[in-house]
Amino acid sequence: MINNPGYVNRCNKTRNSTFNNVDRQRDLLEKNDAELLELVKHGETEAFSELYIRFAPPIFRFLFSHLDDRLDAEDLTEEVFLRLWRFLPNYQDQGVPILAFLFKIARNALIDFYRRSGRSGGHMSIEENPIPDLQFDPGESAIASLEHQEIRQTLNQLREDYRMVLVLRFLSGLSPEETGEVMGRTPGAVRILQHRALSALRNLLEI
Amino acid sequence: MTISAIPFPEDYYPVLQDCLERLGDEEQTIDSVLLSYPRFRDRLRAPLEAAAWLYSKKIMLNPRPEFIPTSRIHLVGCLLFGERNPIETRKIRGRRTRLVIWKNAVFFSLLGPFLASLLEH
């Protein structure tokens, strides 16, 4: 990456940008995703920063729903956005929303993570990482950890495509159209899949 | 014939979608959503209960409040100053720190007694 002249040029350009310009920040807040993306393509780190604030939470939720360890999810969230920064010069806008594009990167990052750690996706045992939380209150942390394990255990009993559609739609908050982009399906197919996945999930729940 | 075995009419999926969106608004309950679609009430209840369970768990997967602002600054710093990969860099830095500590420990444990005897003389 560091030997890539395009990347180095963009980094040099961005060094001159002002980070604490309040007016600029307000201006960025008003921009839509496509406009932000265009600025990021031109090496504007402030726009990248705004993009990160907008999209890091759903990406984190997606990753954390597949992982036992909160720290791993945090590291991978950063990695996803770094990959976005590197891929952007080659990114052709083909009508794919930026969120869907980010989730595709997140999926690949997750696959690479499993490969690196020699694990198969989504079916890791809970015992591997018994204390996955960083919150200060030990009681609260234990409850959060148990709830997280409950979500993972329940979702892991579902088929891969069911789990994916539920995580994308309900935990990450993607629309059927965006989910379709990530999963390579039409929005109509996503609606049918989500119905089946929800019915399968309901059969597993004791409510 | 059970309800699930009956084929779904075409307008079922848009109805489910509408119910899911209204349930996601957090101001509506399953029962209040179902009131709008009495025709599909029996079919909609199970998927809506599952969706409500997922929505209730969403908060457990949220990032720590300090994570986004901290990592944002960290990431932008990495882009501005051209670090290869912040995660890799962090690991390498950790390894380097450990190496320096070990080197110092070995150095002082070997030379410490010698230097102390020199000082005594």
Interface residues (C-beta under 8 A of the other chain):
Chain A: M1 I2 V8 C11 T14 R15 F19 T45 F48 S49 Y52 I53 A56 P57 F60 R61 F64 S65 R70 A73 E74 D75 T77 E78 E79 F81 L82 W85 L134 Q135 A144 E147 H148 E150 I151 L166 R169 F170 L171 P176 G188 R191 I192 Q194 H195 L198 S199 L201 R202 L205 I207
Chain B: S4 F8 Y12 Y13 P14 L16 Q17 L20 G24 A46 P47 L48 E49 A50 A51 W53 L54 Y55 K57 K58 M60 L61 N62 P63 R64 F67 I68 S71 R72 H74 L75 V76 C78 L79 L80 G82 R84 N85 P86 I87
